[in-house]
Every structure is written in C-alpha cells, then in structure tokens.
Amino acid sequence: MKNSHAIALLACGGTFDKDYDPISGELKLANTHIPEVLAQANQQLTLRLEVVMLKDSLQMDEQDRRKLLNACCAATESHIVITHGTDTMTESAAMLIAHKAQLADKTLVFTGAMRPFRLGRSDAGFNLGSALMAVQLAAPGVYIAMNGRLLAADNAVKNRALGIFEPYLG
C-alpha cells in the first residue's frame, strides 16, 4: 500500500554526513546528521528516515546501488529524498532510471552537500530543504536537487571546478 502523504528520507552518507575525527584528523562517517538538520529547520512534514548506508560515494559499488534500489522499491512512500555523496550521485541516479518500471509512480530526488554539515557553512540544510520541497512538487521521475536547482537526473552533471550541479550541455 502506497503512502502518498509521507516522504521517505533515505540516507546513503556522503559529505552531507561526514564529521571531523580529531584523533585521526580525517573526515569520517559514523551516523547521519539528518535529524539535526531537520530539527534546526522546524519542518512540519511527515517523514520516515532510513539509513541505507553511510558511505563516501567514491566507495560505493554495484551492490550498494542495488541496496539503494531495493530500499526505493520497498518504500511505501511515493515521494523519496535520497541523501548521497555528490561524486557518484549521477551514477546511482542512472541505476534508478534504468529500473524506472519498478519505480514508475515514485518521485525520487537526490541531494547532498559540498561541505559537511558538521563543519558549518555547509549547503547541506539548504539542499535538503530544496529536495523536500521539490519531491512534493515534481512529477514522478528521478531528479537531483542541488544549489537551488532541480535537474532531471539524466541531464545533470557535477561541475567540479565550480562545485555545483548544472544541466549537461553535451
């Protein structure tokens, strides 16, 4: 049974959830920061949070992407926001697009951050808020919400020089 009034938040890790480890001096993934971001936003949505994995997207493989696909298919919600590392966000989105028959009535919006939420001056909260609004307004399909833009996932590219996502221009 579909739950069209709620939004599933599927956390996959990425820069959004990285935290500084003062012992090792490295950025690590230990838990998701989504609840803290949402608490600061005073949002009023019906949300269900599921941590699918906590990985740097450069370390994600086909098995991880299949796990994400399975979580999207199993979700009873028709609106799904996925937090994901930006380096391979388009690859994970492409896998979901390739299985669109299984996800035909769902709106899936990927988002992430260029700077970890925990380090401050992050785009994480803005991007998550944008994705939550976009998933409620967009038609079924797979999208990327970053930098105040909503892009069809099959027409989005990360501009590494500018640190933004933009339409793919060929």
C-alpha positions, 0 to 999 in steps of 0.5 A: 500500500502506497503512502502518498502523504509521507516522504521517505528520507533515505540516507546513503552518507556522503559529505552531507554526513561526514564529521571531523575525527580529531584523533585521526584528523580525517573526515569520517562517517559514523551516523547521519546528521539528518535529524539535526538538520531537520530539527534546526529547520522546524519542518512540519512534514511527515517523514520516515528516515532510513539509513541505507548506508553511510558511505563516501560515494567514491566507495560505493559499488554495484551492490550498494546501488542495488541496496539503494534500489531495493530500499526505493522499491520497498518504500511505501512512500511515493515521494523519496529524498535520497541523501548521497555523496555528490561524486557518484550521485549521477551514477546511482541516479542512472541505476534508478532510471534504468529500473524506472518500471519498478519505480514508475509512480515514485518521485525520487530526488537526490541531494547532498552537500559540498561541505559537511554539515558538521563543519558549518557553512555547509549547503547541506540544510539548504539542499535538503530543504530544496529536495523536500520541497521539490519531491512534493512538487515534481512529477514522478521521475528521478531528479537531483536537487542541488544549489537551488536547482532541480535537474532531471537526473539524466541531464545533470552533471557535477561541475567540479571546478565550480562545485555545483550541479548544472544541466549537461550541455553535451 
